[in-house]
Amino acid sequence: MRKVAALLQCALLLVSCTSTAPKETAANLNDEIKSLGYDSLALPSTAYGPGSLVTSVKGSGFIPPLKLTYLCNPEYTHVPPAIVDQAATSETSGKLTGSFQLDATTLAKLGLGAKLSYIRSVTIKLSNVTVEQLAFDDLASVRSQLGPDCKAIVSDFSKRSLAFQTKQAIRADVTYSVQLNKGASAEIKGLVVQALTAAFGGSVQSDSGLTATGKGLFYGLVLTPV
């Protein structure tokens, strides 16, 4: 009887624990991007699209979320218009529909680290999701037309396995919604929206509430070594 009673008590404790455990209110965007076969960017941006010659920011490595910088100025590289992959767009759009929660690491990279104590959550919604890519011959054409200085830089980084070119990218419009803890002042609200806007430069417009929108930002990349 004592064994039975002990087992019943353990079962009741297990039910209690599982029934009161908090539920996720939104999925993690970086996890979804990874499941689709892409590396997420630390800061979504209009930069580093298909054809771009890039390397990682010194010290950050190539572990997602990626922090990248250009090897060659895109103003002087001849990149053809990207091809929209309709099948991949349909799959990706279906996966990225809904709300996603941003974690503390991502918020810090958005410039919100000092304000985390005032923030309850930041969720984002994606729309107009497309998958853009270039064929391998297009990528080779971009490299063949580089100037001598850029060719030398790419060659140097390539010898150290640090030169990459963007093959494919997820692009989307986004709306950020911020929920603050009670007691946050109007000044704090303004600083939070300002930080979100600053993270994306002129590509973001904020309204009078705690939202910010960005147009045509890259969220996930497939890089190929050069």
N, C-alpha and C positions, 0 to 999 in steps of 0.2 A: 504493500500500500504506500509505503514511504517513497519508493521509486516512482510509482504512478503519480503521486502528488507532486514530486519534484519535476517530472516531465511536464505535467500540466502547467506548473508555475513557469517553466522555461518557455512553453508555447505561448502563454499569455503575455510574457515579457516581449517575445519576438513580435507578436501581433501589435502590441502597444508601440514598439519602436517603429515598425514599418508604417503604421497608420498615421503617426505624427510626423514622419520625415517630410521636410519641405520638398516641394516639387519644383522642377525647373520651369520658369515662366517663359523662357526663350532659348533657342538653340544658340550654340557658339558659331559665329560666321566662319572663323578660321578653320574649324573642324569640317564644316560643310564644303568649303573650298578645297581642303585637302582631300576629302572623299571623292571629289570630282577629278583629282589628278593634277591640281595646280598648287603652286606655292603662293601663299598670301603675302601681300605687301604690308609692311609696318604702318605706312600711311597711304591710304588710297590716293591716287594722283592721276592727272591727265598725262603724266610722263611715263616713259619706259614701255610704250606700246610695241606691237610687232615690228621687227626690223631693228630695234634699238640695240646698240652695242653698250653693254653695261658691265659693271663689276660691283662688288659689295663695298659699302662704306668701311673704311679701315677699322678693324677690331670687331665688326659685327658678324662676319662670316656669312655663310650661305644657308644658315638654318632659319626657316620661316618663323615668324614673319620677316620678310626680307627688307633690308635697308640698302638701297641701291644708289649708284651714281653713274653718270654717263662716262664712257670712255671717249666718245667722240661727240662733238656738238651736233645735235640733231638738225640744226639749221643748215649745216653743210654736208649732211648725208642725204643721199637720194633714195628715199624709201617709197616704194609704190603703195597705192591705196590697199589697205588690208581687205582680205576676203572674209565675209561673214559666213561662218559655218552654221547652216540652218539646223541641221540635226543636233549638233552640240548645243546650239542656242536653246532649242526646245527642251533638251534634257536639263541644262543648267538653270534655265528660267524656272522650271518646275521645282528644282531643288532649293532655289534661293527665294522662293515665295514665302512671305511671312515675316515675322519679327525676329531679330537677333540681338542677343545681349552682348555688350562689350565688357571685357574683363578689365581689371585694374591696370594690367600691364599696357593694354591698348590705350586706355584712357590717359595714362601717364605720357605715352608717346604722342598723344594728341595735344599735349600741353596742359592737361587737366590734373596732373599729379598733385599739385599743391592744394587743389580744391576738392580732392576726393572725399574729405570728411563732410562736405556739404552735399554730396551727390548720392542719391539713393540708387539710381540706375540710369543707364543710357541705352536706349534701344534704337535700332536702325531698321529701315524698310527699304528694300531695293525695288526698282522698277526699270522698265526698258532694258532688260538684261540681254546682252549679245555676247557671242564668242567670236573674236576676230583672230585671223591668222594669216601668215604668209607661207608660200611654198618654199621648199629648200632652195630651189633655183633662184627665187626672189631674194632670199637671204644672201646667197652667194653673190648675186648681182650688186647688192648694197655694199658688200665688202670689197668687190672689185673696183668700185668707183671712189673709194676713199682717197683722200689726199695723202701725200707722203708722210706728213707728221702724224696723222691719225693711224696710218698703216703701221708705223713704227711703234706707236703706243699699244695698239692691239696685239702686235707681235710680241712685245715685251711682256704684257699681262698674260698672253696665251702660253708662253713658255713656263709661267708659274701657275698654270691652270686657274687663272683668275679672270679670264675673258669669256663673256657669254653674250648671246644674242637672243632677244625675245622672239620665240616662235609663235606663241599663241597667248591670248589674253582674254579674261572676263572683264567686260565693261558694263557699267550700269549707272543709272541715276540713283541718288540716295537721299533719304530724309532721316535726320538724327533727331530724336526726341529725348529730352533730359528731364528727369524727375529729381527734384531737390528734397532734402530733408526739411522738416518744419523748422521755421526760425531763420531760414536763409534770407538775407537782406536783398533788396533790389540791386545793390551794388554787386553782390555775389552773382546774382542771376545774369547781370550784364557781362561780368567777367567770364562766366562759363560759355555763354554764346560767343563772346569775342574770341575765346580760345579755340572753339570749334571752327569759327570762320578763318582764323589765322592759320590753322592747320592746312587749309586748302587754298589759301590766297584768294584771288579774284574769282575762282570757280564756285564760290559759295555765297549765297545770299541768306541772311537771317531775317526772320520777321520779329514782331514785337514780343512773341512768346519764346519759350525755350525750345525752339526748333531751328535746324539749319539744313539747307539743301545743297547738294552738289550735283553737277551735271557731267555725264560722260567720264566717270572716274574708273580707272583700272583697279580691280580688287585681287585678281589672281593671275599669275603668269606661268607659262612653261618656257624655261630657258634652255637653250642648247649651247654646249661648249663650242668655243671658236678655236 
